[in-house]
Amino acid sequence: MSHYHAIVWIDHTEAHVMHISPDDVESSVVRPANPHRKLHHKRGMDKGGAVGSGRTPEDQEFYHEVVEALKGAQEILIVGPANAKLNLVKHIHSHDQQMTDKVIGVESIDHPSDAQLVAYARKYFKAADRMLP
């Protein structure tokens, strides 16, 4: 079945991807290869003697898998409680530029149930579609 809209709820431990049509929902969950990876580490000196940033690099493979799960959607809404949603947008701009124009919104949402997420997406896309010419 063809789904025009997709929503992804993402944090650093998982992404819930839902392709939505008026009467159907296909959902999947994407998890990073190392879900217990710490995002912060002790600030210290690197091998060259410079003080580090205190942050480990983002898991680009995780974001790539999320993008793969979004393939086929023409309009994408990215939501989540923290910075992972913004990191996904940055990943799309850097690595999956053909998908950049498909992202129509980025919203902060805490931890909804799947049913709440679908209801939120349908309401959001209905409003967004009304604004199209």
Backbone as a printed PyTorch tensor [residue, N CA C, xyz], in Angstrom:
tensor([[[ 0.8310, -1.1800,  0.0000],
         [ 0.0000,  0.0000,  0.0000],
         [ 0.8770,  1.2440,  0.0000]],

        [[ 0.4510,  2.2440, -0.7220],
         [ 1.2050,  3.4860, -0.8190],
         [ 0.7950,  4.4320,  0.3100]],

        [[ 1.7760,  4.9780,  0.9940],
         [ 1.5340,  5.9170,  2.0850],
         [ 2.2270,  7.2280,  1.7460]],

        [[ 1.4550,  8.2860,  1.6990],
         [ 1.9780,  9.5950,  1.3360],
         [ 2.6740, 10.2600,  2.5200]],

        [[ 2.1380, 10.0470,  3.7320],
         [ 2.6530, 10.6960,  4.9290],
         [ 3.4040,  9.7200,  5.8170]],

        [[ 4.3960, 10.2460,  6.5380],
         [ 5.1090,  9.4490,  7.5470],
         [ 5.4490, 10.3540,  8.7170]],

        [[ 5.4290,  9.7620,  9.9040],
         [ 5.8640, 10.4450, 11.1150],
         [ 6.9120,  9.5660, 11.7670]],

        [[ 7.9280, 10.2140, 12.3230],
         [ 8.9260,  9.4760, 13.0950],
         [ 9.0680, 10.1600, 14.4460]],

        [[ 8.8740,  9.3750, 15.5010],
         [ 9.1620,  9.8240, 16.8550],
         [10.5310,  9.2380, 17.1860]],

        [[11.4680, 10.1030, 17.5740],
         [12.8400,  9.6320, 17.7640],
         [13.4530, 10.1950, 19.0310]],

        [[14.1850,  9.3340, 19.7210],
         [15.1040,  9.7720, 20.7670],
         [16.4080,  9.0040, 20.5220]],

        [[17.3410,  9.0460, 21.4320],
         [18.6380,  8.4100, 21.1830],
         [18.6250,  6.8950, 21.3640]],

        [[17.4950,  6.3350, 21.8180],
         [17.4400,  4.8910, 22.0340],
         [16.5740,  4.1560, 21.0190]],

        [[15.6670,  4.8760, 20.3230],
         [14.8220,  4.2310, 19.3270],
         [14.0830,  5.2630, 18.4940]],

        [[13.5750,  4.7800, 17.3690],
         [12.7510,  5.6120, 16.4990],
         [11.5220,  4.8040, 16.1040]],

        [[10.3490,  5.4000, 16.2780],
         [ 9.0920,  4.7920, 15.8490],
         [ 8.7120,  5.4550, 14.5300]],

        [[ 8.7150,  4.6880, 13.4630],
         [ 8.4160,  5.1990, 12.1370],
         [ 7.0440,  4.6770, 11.7280]],

        [[ 6.1570,  5.5990, 11.3320],
         [ 4.8090,  5.2180, 10.9300],
         [ 4.4700,  5.8490,  9.5990]],

        [[ 4.1430,  5.0060,  8.6410],
         [ 3.6420,  5.4540,  7.3460],
         [ 2.1290,  5.4320,  7.4540]],

        [[ 1.5000,  6.5540,  7.1180],
         [ 0.0870,  6.7450,  7.4020],
         [-0.6820,  7.0570,  6.1250]],

        [[-1.8010,  6.3570,  5.9480],
         [-2.7880,  6.7020,  4.9370],
         [-4.0990,  6.9290,  5.6810]],

        [[-5.1440,  7.3880,  5.0100],
         [-6.3970,  7.6540,  5.7400],
         [-6.9590,  6.4490,  6.4880]],

        [[-6.7180,  5.2510,  5.9910],
         [-7.3140,  4.0830,  6.6470],
         [-6.3100,  2.9940,  7.0110]],

        [[-5.0240,  3.3240,  7.0050],
         [-4.0170,  2.3030,  7.2980],
         [-2.7860,  2.9410,  7.9340]],

        [[-2.1000,  2.1470,  8.7410],
         [-0.8410,  2.5760,  9.3540],
         [ 0.1240,  1.4050,  9.2920]],

        [[ 1.3310,  1.6610,  8.7750],
         [ 2.4180,  0.6850,  8.8210],
         [ 3.4560,  1.2440,  9.7690]],

        [[ 3.8010,  0.4680, 10.7850],
         [ 4.7630,  0.9870, 11.7500],
         [ 5.9560,  0.0520, 11.8940]],

        [[ 7.0690,  0.6610, 12.2640],
         [ 8.2810, -0.1020, 12.5430],
         [ 9.0660,  0.6470, 13.6140]],

        [[ 9.9450, -0.0810, 14.2790],
         [10.7990,  0.5140, 15.3050],
         [12.2430,  0.2650, 14.8940]],

        [[13.0410,  1.3200, 14.9120],
         [14.4570,  1.2380, 14.5790],
         [15.2330,  1.5390, 15.8520]],

        [[16.1930,  0.6880, 16.1380],
         [17.0470,  0.8930, 17.3130],
         [18.5060,  0.9500, 16.8780]],

        [[19.3020,  1.7370, 17.5850],
         [20.7330,  1.7760, 17.2550],
         [21.3910,  0.4360, 17.5560]],

        [[22.5030,  0.1710, 16.8830],
         [23.2340, -1.0840, 17.0960],
         [23.7050, -1.1960, 18.5380]],

        [[24.0570, -0.0850, 19.1520],
         [24.5140, -0.0760, 20.5360],
         [23.6080,  0.8540, 21.3460]],

        [[22.4330,  0.3630, 21.7950],
         [21.4810,  1.2450, 22.4550],
         [21.9270,  1.7580, 23.8230]],

        [[22.9340,  1.1460, 24.4120],
         [23.3820,  1.5690, 25.7400],
         [24.6110,  2.4730, 25.6720]],

        [[24.9280,  2.9350, 24.4880],
         [26.0650,  3.8120, 24.2810],
         [25.8330,  5.1310, 25.0030]],

        [[26.8300,  5.5800, 25.7370],
         [26.7150,  6.8510, 26.4430],
         [26.9250,  7.9930, 25.4630]],

        [[26.1050,  9.0380, 25.6110],
         [26.2370, 10.1980, 24.7510],
         [27.2420, 11.2020, 25.2990]],

        [[27.5770, 11.0730, 26.5610],
         [28.5690, 11.9530, 27.1710],
         [29.6790, 11.0860, 27.7600]],

        [[30.8620, 11.6080, 27.7710],
         [31.9510, 10.9250, 28.4420],
         [32.7130, 11.9640, 29.2390]],

        [[33.5710, 11.5080, 30.1100],
         [34.3280, 12.4500, 30.9270],
         [35.1130, 13.3850, 30.0400]],

        [[35.0620, 14.6100, 30.4040],
         [35.8290, 15.5920, 29.6570],
         [37.2900, 15.4250, 30.0270]],

        [[38.1100, 15.2790, 29.0460],
         [39.5300, 15.0790, 29.3180],
         [40.3440, 15.4380, 28.0980]],

        [[41.5800, 15.1370, 28.1460],
         [42.4590, 15.4690, 27.0410],
         [42.4680, 14.3490, 26.0210]],

        [[42.4860, 14.7540, 24.7600],
         [42.6030, 13.7490, 23.7150],
         [44.0790, 13.3810, 23.5430]],

        [[44.3850, 12.5530, 22.5630],
         [45.7580, 12.0690, 22.3770],
         [46.7530, 13.2000, 22.1080]],

        [[46.2490, 14.2910, 21.5380],
         [47.1350, 15.4070, 21.2320],
         [47.2820, 16.3820, 22.3840]],

        [[46.6270, 16.1250, 23.5050],
         [46.7430, 17.0030, 24.6580],
         [45.6870, 18.0910, 24.7120]],

        [[44.7680, 18.1190, 23.7240],
         [43.7080, 19.1230, 23.7260],
         [42.5320, 18.6240, 24.5610]],

        [[41.8280, 19.5540, 25.1690],
         [40.6550, 19.1940, 25.9640],
         [39.5360, 18.8070, 25.0090]],

        [[38.8810, 17.6710, 25.2950],
         [37.7920, 17.1810, 24.4490],
         [36.4960, 17.9210, 24.7200]],

        [[35.5020, 17.6610, 23.8840],
         [34.2150, 18.3420, 23.9940],
         [33.3270, 17.7320, 25.0660]],

        [[33.6060, 16.4940, 25.4740],
         [32.7530, 15.8320, 26.4420],
         [31.5890, 15.1040, 25.8010]],

        [[31.5180, 15.0660, 24.4840],
         [30.4310, 14.3900, 23.7730],
         [31.0140, 13.3610, 22.8100]],

        [[30.3310, 12.2340, 22.7330],
         [30.7060, 11.2480, 21.7290],
         [29.9780, 11.5820, 20.4400]],

        [[30.4880, 11.1540, 19.3000],
         [29.8150, 11.4720, 18.0360],
         [28.4650, 10.7640, 17.9340]],

        [[27.5580, 11.3750, 17.1940],
         [26.2420, 10.7810, 16.9710],
         [26.3780,  9.4960, 16.1620]],

        [[25.4350,  8.5930, 16.3460],
         [25.4100,  7.3050, 15.6620],
         [24.7830,  7.4920, 14.2780]],

        [[25.6050,  7.7920, 13.2840],
         [25.1100,  8.0570, 11.9380],
         [24.4370,  6.8400, 11.3140]],

        [[24.8740,  5.6490, 11.6770],
         [24.2380,  4.4340, 11.1490],
         [22.7850,  4.3450, 11.6160]],

        [[22.5320,  4.7050, 12.8570],
         [21.1580,  4.7320, 13.3890],
         [20.3040,  5.6880, 12.5650]],

        [[20.7890,  6.8990, 12.3380],
         [20.0320,  7.8780, 11.5590],
         [19.8400,  7.4060, 10.1190]],

        [[20.8320,  6.7500,  9.5660],
         [20.7040,  6.2100,  8.2060],
         [19.5860,  5.1610,  8.1550]],

        [[19.5160,  4.2880,  9.1440],
         [18.4650,  3.2760,  9.1820],
         [17.0850,  3.9120,  9.3340]],

        [[16.9870,  4.9870, 10.0900],
         [15.7150,  5.6940, 10.2210],
         [15.3050,  6.2750,  8.8700]],

        [[16.2460,  6.8880,  8.1680],
         [15.9550,  7.4400,  6.8400],
         [15.4900,  6.3350,  5.8940]],

        [[16.1360,  5.1880,  5.9440],
         [15.7230,  4.0590,  5.1040],
         [14.2830,  3.6510,  5.4180]],

        [[13.9270,  3.6680,  6.6940],
         [12.5660,  3.2980,  7.0910],
         [11.5380,  4.3320,  6.6250]],

        [[11.9710,  5.5500,  6.3610],
         [11.0760,  6.6130,  5.8990],
         [10.8990,  6.6350,  4.3850]],

        [[11.6700,  5.8550,  3.6540],
         [11.6170,  5.8600,  2.1900],
         [10.1990,  5.6010,  1.7110]],

        [[ 9.8170,  6.3080,  0.6740],
         [ 8.4990,  6.1540,  0.0770],
         [ 7.5230,  7.2430,  0.4850]],

        [[ 7.7480,  7.8650,  1.6210],
         [ 6.8510,  8.9350,  2.0800],
         [ 7.1600, 10.2130,  1.3150]],

        [[ 6.1180, 10.9780,  1.0270],
         [ 6.2890, 12.2480,  0.3240],
         [ 6.2980, 13.4440,  1.2800]],

        [[ 5.6880, 13.2620,  2.4530],
         [ 5.7230, 14.2860,  3.4950],
         [ 6.0700, 13.6020,  4.8040]],

        [[ 7.0380, 14.1760,  5.5110],
         [ 7.5500, 13.5580,  6.7390],
         [ 7.4880, 14.5710,  7.8740]],

        [[ 6.9730, 14.1110,  9.0000],
         [ 6.9630, 14.8860, 10.2320],
         [ 7.9090, 14.2020, 11.2070]],

        [[ 8.8600, 14.9590, 11.7610],
         [ 9.8390, 14.4230, 12.7080],
         [ 9.5210, 15.0000, 14.0810]],

        [[ 9.3310, 14.1090, 15.0570],
         [ 8.9890, 14.5450, 16.4090],
         [ 9.8300, 13.7960, 17.4270]],

        [[ 9.8900, 14.3350, 18.6300],
         [10.6190, 13.6740, 19.7000],
         [10.8290, 14.6140, 20.8580]],

        [[11.3330, 14.0760, 21.9800],
         [11.4610, 14.8800, 23.1910],
         [12.7480, 15.6830, 23.3080]],

        [[13.7850, 15.3410, 22.5620],
         [15.0890, 15.9740, 22.8100],
         [15.7880, 16.2960, 21.4910]],

        [[17.1130, 16.2360, 21.4930],
         [17.9150, 16.6450, 20.3420],
         [17.9840, 15.6310, 19.2120]],

        [[17.5810, 14.3970, 19.4330],
         [17.7070, 13.3860, 18.3820],
         [16.9390, 13.7860, 17.1290]],

        [[15.8010, 14.4480, 17.2880],
         [15.0320, 14.8640, 16.1160],
         [15.8230, 15.8830, 15.2820]],

        [[16.5250, 16.7800, 15.9640],
         [17.3390, 17.7730, 15.2520],
         [18.5600, 17.1210, 14.6160]],

        [[19.1220, 16.1270, 15.2870],
         [20.2570, 15.4050, 14.7160],
         [19.8300, 14.6210, 13.4790]],

        [[18.5950, 14.0940, 13.4830],
         [18.0840, 13.4040, 12.2990],
         [17.9500, 14.3830, 11.1390]],

        [[17.4400, 15.5790, 11.4040],
         [17.3170, 16.6000, 10.3570],
         [18.6970, 16.9540,  9.8090]],

        [[19.6820, 17.1190, 10.6840],
         [21.0530, 17.4140, 10.2350],
         [21.5990, 16.2780,  9.3740]],

        [[21.3210, 15.0440,  9.7870],
         [21.7720, 13.8860,  9.0140],
         [21.1400, 13.9040,  7.6240]],

        [[19.8520, 14.1810,  7.5570],
         [19.1660, 14.2340,  6.2650],
         [19.7890, 15.3040,  5.3800]],

        [[20.0390, 16.4690,  5.9370],
         [20.6390, 17.5570,  5.1460],
         [22.0460, 17.1980,  4.6650]],

        [[22.7880, 16.4500,  5.4630],
         [24.1650, 16.1070,  5.1140],
         [24.3000, 14.8690,  4.2310]],

        [[23.4260, 13.8790,  4.4520],
         [23.6300, 12.5770,  3.8160],
         [22.5020, 12.1230,  2.9060]],

        [[21.3160, 12.6710,  3.0370],
         [20.1620, 12.2260,  2.2610],
         [19.4090, 13.4320,  1.7230]],

        [[20.1090, 14.2470,  0.9500],
         [19.5730, 15.5260,  0.5220],
         [18.2970, 15.4130, -0.3120]],

        [[18.0930, 14.2900, -1.0030],
         [16.8810, 14.1200, -1.7820],
         [15.6400, 14.0660, -0.8950]],

        [[15.8270, 13.8270,  0.3950],
         [14.7140, 13.7500,  1.3300],
         [14.4640, 15.0770,  2.0500]],

        [[15.3590, 16.0320,  1.9070],
         [15.2670, 17.3060,  2.6330],
         [13.9210, 17.9870,  2.4220]],

        [[13.4510, 18.0800,  1.1860],
         [12.2020, 18.7770,  0.8870],
         [10.9690, 18.0230,  1.3750]],

        [[11.1280, 16.7680,  1.7310],
         [ 9.9900, 15.9760,  2.2030],
         [ 9.7000, 16.2010,  3.6840]],

        [[10.6660, 16.7350,  4.4120],
         [10.4680, 17.0250,  5.8350],
         [ 9.6780, 18.3190,  5.9270]],

        [[ 8.4190, 18.2070,  6.3850],
         [ 7.5680, 19.3980,  6.4300],
         [ 7.4210, 19.9700,  7.8320]],

        [[ 7.9260, 19.2550,  8.8300],
         [ 7.8280, 19.7710, 10.1860],
         [ 8.6960, 19.0220, 11.1660]],

        [[ 9.1130, 19.7380, 12.2110],
         [ 9.8700, 19.1680, 13.3240],
         [ 9.2130, 19.7150, 14.5920]],

        [[ 8.7270, 18.8140, 15.4330],
         [ 7.9660, 19.2170, 16.6140],
         [ 8.4950, 18.5120, 17.8510]],

        [[ 8.3500, 19.1670, 18.9970],
         [ 8.7080, 18.5460, 20.2750],
         [ 7.4850, 17.8500, 20.8540]],

        [[ 7.6440, 16.5570, 21.1220],
         [ 6.5960, 15.7370, 21.7380],
         [ 7.2980, 14.8310, 22.7270]],

        [[ 6.6950, 14.6580, 23.8880],
         [ 7.3220, 13.8560, 24.9280],
         [ 7.3580, 12.3770, 24.5480]],

        [[ 6.5660, 11.5320, 25.1470],
         [ 6.5710, 10.0880, 24.9000],
         [ 5.1390,  9.5980, 24.6790]],

        [[ 4.5500,  9.8370, 23.5070],
         [ 3.1700,  9.4190, 23.2780],
         [ 3.0750,  7.9200, 23.0030]],

        [[ 1.8660,  7.3950, 23.1620],
         [ 1.6120,  6.0210, 22.7190],
         [ 1.5610,  6.0370, 21.1920]],

        [[ 1.5980,  4.8710, 20.5930],
         [ 1.5160,  4.8140, 19.1330],
         [ 0.1920,  5.3920, 18.6370]],

        [[-0.9030,  5.1070, 19.3260],
         [-2.2090,  5.6440, 18.9370],
         [-2.2220,  7.1740, 19.0260]],

        [[-1.6320,  7.7340, 20.0720],
         [-1.5490,  9.1880, 20.2050],
         [-0.6890,  9.7860, 19.0980]],

        [[ 0.3790,  9.0960, 18.7400],
         [ 1.2690,  9.5670, 17.6880],
         [ 0.5570,  9.5940, 16.3370]],

        [[-0.2010,  8.5540, 16.0300],
         [-0.9570,  8.4980, 14.7750],
         [-2.0050,  9.6130, 14.7470]],

        [[-2.7190,  9.8110, 15.8500],
         [-3.7270, 10.8630, 15.9080],
         [-3.0830, 12.2410, 15.7160]],

        [[-1.9460, 12.4650, 16.3560],
         [-1.2270, 13.7290, 16.2150],
         [-0.8090, 13.9460, 14.7610]],

        [[-0.2740, 12.9050, 14.1410],
         [ 0.1860, 13.0060, 12.7510],
         [-0.9720, 13.2970, 11.8090]],

        [[-2.0790, 12.5900, 11.9710],
         [-3.2270, 12.8160, 11.0820],
         [-3.7260, 14.2530, 11.1930]],

        [[-3.7930, 14.7590, 12.4230],
         [-4.2290, 16.1470, 12.6260],
         [-3.2340, 17.1160, 11.9970]],

        [[-1.9520, 16.8720, 12.2030],
         [-0.9030, 17.7390, 11.6570],
         [-0.9410, 17.7520, 10.1280]],

        [[-0.9870, 16.5660,  9.5110],
         [-0.9710, 16.4870,  8.0530],
         [-2.2520, 17.0550,  7.4420]],

        [[-3.3770, 16.8790,  8.1110],
         [-4.6320, 17.4460,  7.6160],
         [-4.5230, 18.9660,  7.5540]],

        [[-3.9770, 19.5710,  8.6100],
         [-3.7910, 21.0280,  8.6470],
         [-2.7680, 21.4620,  7.6000]],

        [[-1.6740, 20.7370,  7.4620],
         [-0.6320, 21.0910,  6.4900],
         [-1.1630, 20.9760,  5.0680]],

        [[-1.9410, 19.9420,  4.7960],
         [-2.4910, 19.7500,  3.4470],
         [-3.4980, 20.8410,  3.0830]],

        [[-4.2150, 21.3740,  4.0780],
         [-5.1640, 22.4610,  3.8050],
         [-4.4350, 23.7300,  3.3830]],

        [[-3.1770, 23.9010,  3.7990],
         [-2.4270, 25.1070,  3.4520],
         [-1.8060, 25.0380,  2.0510]],

        [[-1.8440, 23.8510,  1.4320],
         [-1.2910, 23.7100,  0.0850],
         [-2.2290, 24.3420, -0.9280]],

        [[-1.6830, 24.8520, -2.0250],
         [-2.5410, 25.4760, -3.0510],
         [-3.4320, 24.4520, -3.7360]]])
